[in-house]
Amino acid sequence: MNSFLITLIVFLCCTCGILLGTYIRVQLPAHHLSEESKDIVKLSTGLIATLTALILGLLVASANDTFQSFNDGLDKIGADLLIMDRSLAFYGPEAKLTRDALRKLTVVVLMNNWPDDQDQTETHLTHEELAGLPNYSQTKQFVHGGASEALRGADALSNIQNMLLRLEPKDNAQRWRQARALEVSGSLAEKRWLMVEQSQNNLPTPFLVVLVIWLVILFVTFSVFAPRNKTVRTVLFLCALSVSGSVFLILELNKPTSGLLKISSAPLMKALDLIGK
């Protein structure tokens, strides 16, 4: 589900909690709003508030770690692509087809995971590559996406490794270049699978439902015992907006290649600019 829609639902639930609390306050007998009652309610809601704050803090920290790990992994993938390409360049003209396959794989990665950057990607391609470029919506994803896309990405890397194995080195230098390219390709495949796993780190729906229930309980309670004036109501609505924003932040950080907080494709753009040159 879209992050904006989920955030809006959370905000509306919190707002309904505020309005429900206001209605309950009007209906309650006066002795239900005594100081003794307030003390008990404060202790009870304090526990829920502590749990909610703890969970939100942990979720934000976890989502940020995922985002940063994905970003670091992308930098390393860009470096591995360049190292493999340089090894093949020094190997000799026999490796040209493998370098072309590596360049095409990089294009597919960019087109699938950063479709909004398609125009920027195309500026790095030659006229021949642009003419033979498939529709990015029909290509298969390399890092982000479901299991079937991940397996197809693995097949693409396996094909490149098979091309490396079919090379016939003529001297020790070429044998070293071939071994180095195979080593880096294995490292590249490992990093890719790690990033695939990280990209599936979504917020479970039951967890989100429980979190929203806790928030509604808190806002109902706050509103029941809050003075009936505009300042208090405004502050409560701002608090509802803030906690909804934290949920939005968590959801966005868990989608590293899309949304408002997506990771830059610059490392792969740089690799594309140099691969095959």
C-alpha positions as CSV (number, residue, x, y, z in Angstrom):
1,M,0.0,0.0,0.0
2,N,1.2,3.5,-0.7
3,S,3.1,5.2,2.1
4,F,1.0,8.4,1.8
5,L,-2.3,6.4,2.1
6,I,-1.1,4.5,5.2
7,T,0.1,7.8,6.8
8,L,-3.3,9.4,6.1
9,I,-5.1,6.4,7.6
10,V,-3.0,6.6,10.7
11,F,-3.6,10.4,11.0
12,L,-7.4,9.9,10.5
13,C,-7.4,7.2,13.2
14,C,-5.6,9.5,15.7
15,T,-8.0,12.4,14.8
16,C,-11.0,10.1,15.4
17,G,-9.5,9.3,18.7
18,I,-9.3,13.0,19.6
19,L,-12.9,13.6,18.5
20,L,-14.1,10.5,20.3
21,G,-12.3,11.6,23.5
22,T,-14.0,15.0,23.2
23,Y,-17.4,13.3,22.9
24,I,-16.8,11.0,25.8
25,R,-15.7,13.9,28.0
26,V,-19.1,15.6,27.5
27,Q,-21.0,12.4,28.3
28,L,-19.1,11.4,31.4
29,P,-20.4,12.2,34.9
30,A,-18.3,14.7,36.8
31,H,-17.0,12.2,39.4
32,H,-15.4,10.2,36.6
33,L,-13.1,13.2,35.9
34,S,-11.9,13.5,39.5
35,E,-8.2,13.9,40.4
36,E,-8.1,10.3,41.6
37,S,-9.5,9.0,38.3
38,K,-7.0,11.2,36.4
39,D,-4.1,9.7,38.4
40,I,-5.1,6.2,37.6
41,V,-5.6,7.0,33.9
42,K,-2.3,8.8,33.7
43,L,-0.4,5.8,35.1
44,S,-2.2,3.4,32.7
45,T,-1.7,5.6,29.6
46,G,1.9,6.3,30.7
47,L,2.6,2.6,30.1
48,I,1.1,2.6,26.7
49,A,2.8,5.9,25.8
50,T,6.2,4.4,26.8
51,L,5.6,1.3,24.8
52,T,4.5,3.3,21.8
53,A,7.5,5.7,22.0
54,L,9.9,2.8,22.4
55,I,8.5,0.9,19.4
56,L,8.4,4.0,17.2
57,G,12.0,4.8,18.1
58,L,13.2,1.2,17.4
59,L,11.4,1.1,14.1
60,V,12.9,4.4,12.9
61,A,16.4,3.3,14.0
62,S,15.9,-0.1,12.3
63,A,14.6,1.5,9.1
64,N,17.4,4.0,9.0
65,D,20.0,1.1,9.4
66,T,18.4,-0.7,6.5
67,F,18.5,2.5,4.4
68,Q,22.1,3.1,5.2
69,S,23.1,-0.5,4.6
70,F,21.4,-0.4,1.3
71,N,23.2,2.8,0.4
72,D,26.6,1.4,1.4
73,G,25.9,-1.8,-0.5
74,L,25.0,0.2,-3.6
75,D,28.4,2.0,-3.4
76,K,30.2,-1.3,-3.2
77,I,28.2,-2.8,-6.1
78,G,29.2,0.2,-8.2
79,A,32.8,-0.3,-7.3
80,D,32.7,-4.0,-8.0
81,L,31.2,-3.3,-11.5
82,L,34.1,-1.0,-12.3
83,I,36.7,-3.4,-10.9
84,M,35.3,-6.2,-13.0
85,D,35.2,-4.0,-16.1
86,R,38.8,-2.8,-15.6
87,S,40.0,-6.4,-15.1
88,L,38.3,-7.4,-18.4
89,A,39.6,-4.3,-20.2
90,F,43.2,-5.3,-19.3
91,Y,42.5,-8.9,-20.2
92,G,42.2,-8.0,-23.8
93,P,39.7,-7.7,-26.7
94,E,38.6,-11.3,-26.1
95,A,36.6,-10.0,-23.2
96,K,34.6,-7.4,-25.1
97,L,31.4,-9.4,-25.2
98,T,31.5,-9.9,-21.5
99,R,32.1,-6.2,-20.9
100,D,29.1,-5.4,-23.1
101,A,27.0,-7.9,-21.1
102,L,28.1,-6.2,-17.9
103,R,27.2,-2.8,-19.3
104,K,23.7,-4.0,-20.4
105,L,23.2,-5.5,-16.9
106,T,24.0,-2.1,-15.3
107,V,21.5,-0.4,-17.6
108,V,18.7,-2.9,-16.6
109,V,19.5,-2.3,-12.9
110,L,19.1,1.5,-13.4
111,M,16.0,1.2,-15.5
112,N,14.2,-1.1,-13.1
113,N,15.1,0.4,-9.8
114,W,15.2,4.1,-10.8
115,P,12.6,4.5,-13.5
116,D,12.3,8.2,-12.7
117,D,15.9,8.7,-13.7
118,Q,15.4,7.1,-17.1
119,D,16.2,10.4,-19.0
120,Q,19.4,10.7,-17.0
121,T,20.4,7.1,-17.7
122,E,19.8,7.5,-21.4
123,T,22.3,10.4,-21.5
124,H,25.1,7.8,-20.6
125,L,24.1,5.5,-23.5
126,T,25.3,5.5,-27.1
127,H,23.0,5.8,-30.0
128,E,23.2,2.1,-30.7
129,E,22.4,1.3,-27.1
130,L,19.4,3.6,-27.2
131,A,18.1,2.0,-30.3
132,G,18.3,-1.5,-28.8
133,L,17.1,-0.4,-25.3
134,P,14.0,-2.4,-24.1
135,N,11.2,-0.8,-22.3
136,Y,12.3,-0.7,-18.7
137,S,8.9,-1.8,-17.5
138,Q,9.4,-5.1,-19.4
139,T,12.9,-5.8,-18.1
140,K,13.6,-7.7,-15.0
141,Q,14.8,-6.2,-11.7
142,F,18.3,-6.8,-10.3
143,V,18.2,-5.5,-6.7
144,H,14.6,-4.6,-5.7
145,G,11.5,-6.6,-6.2
146,G,10.1,-10.1,-5.7
147,A,11.6,-13.5,-5.7
148,S,11.1,-14.2,-9.4
149,E,12.8,-10.9,-10.4
150,A,15.7,-11.7,-8.0
151,L,16.2,-15.1,-9.6
152,R,16.3,-13.6,-13.1
153,G,18.9,-11.1,-11.9
154,A,20.9,-14.0,-10.6
155,D,20.6,-15.7,-14.0
156,A,22.0,-12.6,-15.6
157,L,25.0,-12.6,-13.3
158,S,25.4,-16.3,-13.9
159,N,25.5,-15.8,-17.6
160,I,28.3,-13.2,-17.2
161,Q,30.2,-15.7,-15.0
162,N,29.8,-18.4,-17.6
163,M,31.2,-16.0,-20.2
164,L,34.2,-15.4,-17.9
165,L,34.7,-19.2,-17.6
166,R,34.7,-19.6,-21.4
167,L,37.6,-17.2,-21.8
168,E,40.9,-19.0,-22.7
169,P,43.8,-17.2,-21.0
170,K,47.1,-17.3,-23.0
171,D,49.4,-16.3,-20.2
172,N,49.7,-15.7,-16.5
173,A,48.5,-12.1,-16.7
174,Q,45.3,-13.1,-18.5
175,R,44.7,-16.0,-16.0
176,W,45.1,-13.5,-13.1
177,R,42.6,-11.1,-14.8
178,Q,40.1,-13.9,-15.3
179,A,40.4,-15.1,-11.8
180,R,40.1,-11.5,-10.4
181,A,36.9,-10.9,-12.5
182,L,35.4,-14.2,-11.3
183,E,36.2,-13.3,-7.7
184,V,34.6,-9.9,-8.0
185,S,31.5,-11.3,-9.8
186,G,31.0,-13.7,-6.8
187,S,31.3,-10.8,-4.4
188,L,28.8,-8.8,-6.6
189,A,26.3,-11.7,-6.5
190,E,26.6,-11.9,-2.7
191,K,26.0,-8.2,-2.2
192,R,23.1,-8.2,-4.6
193,W,21.3,-11.0,-2.6
194,L,22.0,-9.2,0.7
195,M,20.3,-6.1,-0.8
196,V,17.4,-8.2,-2.1
197,E,16.8,-9.4,1.5
198,Q,17.1,-5.9,2.9
199,S,14.6,-4.5,0.4
200,Q,12.0,-7.0,1.6
201,N,12.1,-5.5,5.2
202,N,8.6,-4.2,5.2
203,L,6.5,-3.2,8.3
204,P,4.2,-6.1,9.1
205,T,0.5,-5.2,8.9
206,P,-0.5,-6.7,12.3
207,F,2.3,-4.8,13.9
208,L,1.1,-1.6,12.3
209,V,-2.5,-2.3,13.4
210,V,-1.5,-2.8,17.0
211,L,0.6,0.4,16.9
212,V,-2.4,2.4,15.5
213,I,-4.7,1.0,18.3
214,W,-2.2,2.1,20.9
215,L,-2.1,5.6,19.4
216,V,-5.9,5.8,19.3
217,I,-6.1,4.8,22.9
218,L,-3.6,7.5,23.8
219,F,-5.4,10.3,21.9
220,V,-8.8,9.3,23.3
221,T,-7.4,9.5,26.8
222,F,-5.6,12.8,26.2
223,S,-8.7,14.3,24.8
224,V,-11.0,13.1,27.6
225,F,-9.0,14.9,30.3
226,A,-7.8,17.9,28.2
227,P,-9.3,21.3,28.8
228,R,-11.8,22.3,26.2
229,N,-10.0,25.1,24.4
230,K,-8.5,25.6,20.9
231,T,-4.9,25.7,22.0
232,V,-5.1,22.2,23.5
233,R,-7.0,20.8,20.5
234,T,-4.4,22.3,18.1
235,V,-1.6,20.7,20.0
236,L,-3.3,17.3,20.0
237,F,-3.8,17.5,16.2
238,L,-0.1,18.5,15.8
239,C,0.9,15.5,17.9
240,A,-1.3,13.3,15.7
241,L,0.4,14.7,12.6
242,S,3.8,14.1,14.1
243,V,3.3,10.4,15.0
244,S,1.8,9.9,11.5
245,G,4.9,11.5,10.1
246,S,7.1,9.0,12.0
247,V,5.1,6.1,10.4
248,F,5.6,7.7,7.0
249,L,9.3,8.0,7.7
250,I,9.6,4.3,8.6
251,L,7.7,3.2,5.5
252,E,9.8,5.4,3.2
253,L,13.1,4.3,4.7
254,N,12.1,0.7,4.1
255,K,11.8,1.4,0.4
256,P,15.3,2.6,-0.5
257,T,14.9,2.8,-4.3
258,S,11.5,4.6,-4.4
259,G,9.5,7.3,-2.8
260,L,10.6,10.7,-1.4
261,L,13.6,9.3,0.4
262,K,15.0,7.1,-2.3
263,I,18.7,6.4,-2.5
264,S,20.6,8.2,-5.3
265,S,21.5,6.1,-8.3
266,A,24.8,8.1,-8.7
267,P,27.2,5.1,-7.9
268,L,25.6,3.1,-10.7
269,M,25.4,6.1,-13.1
270,K,29.1,6.6,-12.6
271,A,29.8,2.9,-13.2
272,L,27.7,3.0,-16.4
273,D,29.6,6.0,-17.6
274,L,32.9,4.2,-17.3
275,I,32.0,0.5,-18.1
276,G,33.1,-0.5,-21.6
277,K,35.2,2.7,-22.1
